[in-house]
Amino acid sequence: MIVENQKQVTEAVLSELQRIQDPRKREIISAPVRHLHDFAREVKLTEDEFRQACAFIAELGKRTNETH
């Protein structure tokens, strides 16, 4: 699929998620994709802001342990 606009990015990702065999897992993973893509469009998230958010989430993951 050649992506020509922002909305098609979401469609392309959701299309790829169709390869997930388990329908419930596909539903659960598809929901945050749709919501996060809508959020990014709504706030006009820049590439730099996206990278900063990813770094923040990665840092949170590093701080996760058995108790939290």
N, C-alpha and C positions, 0 to 999 in steps of 0.2 A: 504494500500500500504506500503510495506517495502521499505524504502529509502536506496539505496545502493551507491548513489553518489550525488554530489552537484546539478547536473542538474535535478535529480529526485525530489529535494526539490521544485523547481519551478513548476514542473509538478504536484506535489501533491497539492500545494497551488492553482494553477489554476484549478485543478479538483474540489476542494472544492468550488471555486467561481462559478462553474457551477450551484450551487443551488440558486444563485441570479436570481430571476424571470425576472426582467427588463433587456432586452438585452443591452440597452445603459449603464445602471449602471454597469453591468457586464464588459462591454468593458472598461469603464472609470477606474474601480478598477483594472482590469487585467493589464492594461498598466504600471502603476507604479510598480506593483509587478514584472513584467518581467524586467523592467529597473533597479530597485533597486537590484534584485538578480544578474543581469549581472554585475552591478557596484561592488557589494560585492565580486564577484568572480574575477573581473578584478584587483581590488586593494588588493586582498587577505586579506580582512577585518577580523580582529581577533575578538574573542568573547568579549574581553575587549573593543575594539574600538566600536563594535556594541552597547554595553551597554552604553558607554559614549555618543554616538550619540543619543540614545534613551533618555537619561537623558537631553541632550541639547534640544531636540525637546520638551520634557515635560516642561522644563523651559520656552521655548518660548511660549508654550500654556498658561502657568500661567500668562504671561505678556500681553496677548491679552486682549483688552478691546473694548468698543464700537467704538472708533475712530481709532484703528489700531490692 
